[in-house]
Amino acid sequence: MNYALQKGTKWVTQYQRLAKPSKGVSAKYMRQFFISIAIPKMLYAADLFLIPGTNKTRGTKGFISKLAKVQRQASLHIMGALRSALTDAIDAFVDLLPFHLLVKKYFFWAATRLATLLQSHPMHKHAIKAALRYVKSHQAPVHEILHTFDIRSTTFEKIKPYHHSPKHCPWLTTHIIPNKEEAVLAARNLMGCLAIFSDGSGQDRQTGAAMVLYKDGEEKRSLRKHLGNAEQHTVVEAKLLGLALTAKLIVAERYSQSATIGADSQAAIRAIGHIRGKPGHYFTDHMPNQLETV
């Protein structure tokens, strides 16, 4: 903590020299200098000695307020304002976060890095264990970091850096119809063969998907799936889930030479052909393997 204060005081002294009206640097570059050099120097390893206040702990408000004075002096030098100016007003004019929010931002970065560690990392097991329970005494910095924002590694989606290539699935092709009239005409022409229509939507803060299988113009099977709360799952994920579950309806239907799947989301259709991993792709990862069994 003393090291951070010494670093902050040193940077303020240099700021006074650079911010002279006659021979100093412009406010634009002074702000850039403070953000790119001074803040990383002051908050180096801040997650080890600074603790934002929460409902479980009081935190280190005294240390945070002392470091906030350093940012206030830098803001005064950037703006060339009087010492009696309000701190909130100066931070707003300089376009800097209030220092207590800046500390929370750095803490959130540290928490997400701990929650997304690979299983081969030495801290992976310790981070999972610390996130399960907040101990009453002798808290380690990892307890404070993870429980400040209630972040757990199990709530994060694991995205693979690669996705299945469309070249490996020559029997799975996608096509987007340009307008609504042609889409309606194509849907009517599909009534004489095996066709599955899927859709996903949200209602009452809940998201879900539904699929209907038609054969020779008659409805044969249907399937519905509740995905979860709308705050955790988007409508696009529900549409991807609908496309993934259509494979179950096709597998259950025997003696089928070909099948056509219809969806009203261009984003979901394009996601099937993407090679790079993106959020929500775990819904369609099993779709080619299931369809290949047909």
N, C-alpha and C positions, 0 to 999 in steps of 0.2 A: 504494500500500500504506500509506504514512504517513497519507494522507487517511482511509483506512478506520479505522486505529487511533485517529486523533484523533476521528473521529466516534463510535467505540465508547466511548472514554474520556469524551466529553462526555455520552453517553446514560447511562453508569453514574453519573456525578455527579448527573444529574437523577433517576435512579432512587433514589438514597439519600434524596433529599428527599421523593419521592412515597411511599416505602415505610416511612415512620416509623410505628411502632405506634400512636402517639397521634393524629396528625393526617393520616396517610397514606391511600392508596387501598387497597381490598381486593385480595387476591391474584388474584382473577378478572380484574379490570380491568388489573392490572399485567402479567399474562401477555398479555392482548389487546393492550396498548400495545406490548409488546416485539415481538410477532409482526407487527403491522401497520405499525409505524413504525420501530422500531430495526433490525430485521433488513434490511428493504429499503434503509435508509440505509447500513448497514455493507457489504452485498453488492452495492451498485450497481456495475455493470460488473465484477463479480467474475470473469467468464470471461476477462478480459483480464490479470489479474495473479495469480489463484489457479489452481493446476494440481493436481488429485488425483493421488496416486501410482499408477502402473500398472506393468506388466511392461516397458514401453518407456522410461519416464522416472521419475525419483525424485519429481518434483513439487515443490511448495513447502510441505513439511510444517512448516517453521519458521514461516512466515507464518500458516498455518492454525492452528497451536497457539497463537500469540499472540492471534489473534481469538477462539479458543475460550475464553480467559481472560475475555474480555468477557462472553460468554454465561454463564460460570460465576458471575461476580459478579452478573449480573442474576437468575439462578436463586436465588442466596442471598438476594437482597433480596425476591424473590417469596415464598419459603418462610419467610423469617425464620430460617434455619438458621445453625448455627455455621460458621466458616470451615474447620474440620477435617472437615466432611462430605464424603463421596465425590461426585465429579462425576457419575458414572453414576447414583447413587441420586437425586441432586437432579434431574437431567434426567428421570428416570422419574417422579418425583412431580409435577413441573411439567408433564409431558407435552410435552416438547420433544425433537426429534431431537438426537442427539450432533452436535457441530458439523461433524465431518469428513463425516458422512452428509448433513448439510444442504448442504454445499458440493457434494457429488456430485449432490444433487437439483437444485440450481441449474444445474450443468453439464449435466445430462441435459435440462433444459428448453431450454437454449441450443442443444444439439446437435439436438434434434428441430425447433426452429425453423429452423435452418440447412438441415436435410434436407428440410423441407417448403416451401421457398421456391418461389414461382411462377417460371416461366421468364422472365417479364419483369423479375424483380428483378435489380439489378446484381450481387448476390453469388451468384446461382444457379450460374453457370459456375465461379466460383472454389471454391465449396463442393464441387461434383462433382469437380473436379480435385484438391482437397486430400484428399478421402476415398479416392481411388484408391491413394495411396502416402504412407507416412510418411517424410518426408525425414530424412536423418541429421543435418544441421546447418541452422541458421537456421530453426527451426520457427516458423511464425506461430501466433497463438492459434487460428486456425481448424483447424490440424493437430491441436493438443492437444485441442480440443473434440470433433472428430469421431472421433479415434482412441482417446480414452479409453474410449468405450463401443462402438467399432466400428460406428458408425451410418452408413448410406449411403442416399441418396435413392432408389436403385433398389429397395430392399427395402420401401418404403412403398407401400401401395395408394392409388391416386388415386380419390377419391370425388367424383362430380359432385354439385353442390348440388341438382339436380333429377333426377327420374326420369320415364320415359314415363308418361303419364296413361292410365288404363283407358278414358277416354272416346274416345281416339284409336284404340282397338282394340275395336270393338263385337263382333267375331267371337270375341274371347278373353274368356271369362267363367270365374269361379271359384266353387266351391261346396264348403263343408265339411260333411260328413255328421255328424250329432250323435253317433251311437253306432256301436259295432263291428258289431252285427247288420245294421243298414241298409247299412253299407259292404260287407259280404260279399254281401248280396243285390244291391246295385248292381253289384258286380264280376261276378257271374254273368250279369246281364242284358246286360253289355257284350260278352259272348263272341260275339254275333251281328253285331258291327260292328267298326270299327277302334279298337283300344284299346292304349295304351302304358302300362306300369307302370314307374316309376323308383324308385330307392332309393339312399341313400348311407349309408355306415357306416365305422367304423374298426376295424382289427385289426392287432395286432403293431406298434403305434405308426405305422401307415400309414392313410391315408384314401383312399377311392375311391367310385365310383358305377357303377351298372349299370342298364341299360334293356332291356326286352323288349317287342316289338311282337306283338300278336295280331290276326289277321284271320279272321273266321268261326270262332272258337274254336281256331285252330291258331297255333302259334308260327311267325312268319315271319322275324323279324330280331331280333338282340340286339347290344348294344354295351356295352363296359366301358371305364372310364377311371380310371387311377391319378392321384390328385390330388397326393399328396406326403406329407411328414412330418406327423404329428399335432401336433407342436409349432408348426407354421406354419399348418396348415389345420384347421378345425373340422369336425365332422360336419354342421352346418347348411350350410356351404359346399359340402360334398359333395352334399347333397340339392339345393341350388340348381343345382349343375353337372349333376346328373341331369335336372332339369327343362329346362335349357337344351339338352342334347344330344338330348332327345326330338324336337326340331324336325328334326334330321338324319334320324331314322328316318321321320318323316312325309313329308319331302321326297323321300326315296328311294322311297316307296311311291306309285305312280301310281294315278289314277282313284279318288280318295278324296273323298267329299262332305263328310264330317265326321270328327272324331277326338276321342277322349276320353283325357285323360292322368290317370293315377292316381298319387298320392303319399301317403305316410303321415306327412308333416310339416306341421302346421298353420302353423308359422312360415314354411316355404318357400312355401306356397300364398298366405299373406297378403303375402309380399314381392313377389309379382308385381303386386299392385294398389297398392303403395305409390308415392306421388309423390315424397316426399323421398328424397334419396340416402342410402344406408346401406352399411355394409361388406358385401361379397359381391355387390352388385348388378351388378357387371360380368359375372357369369355369365348373368344374365337380360336384359341390355341388348339382346343380339342375337336373343333368342327371338322377339319380335313381328315383326321384319323377316324372319326366316327363315320363320315360319309364314305371313306375308303372301304369300310367293312361291308357296305352294300354291294 
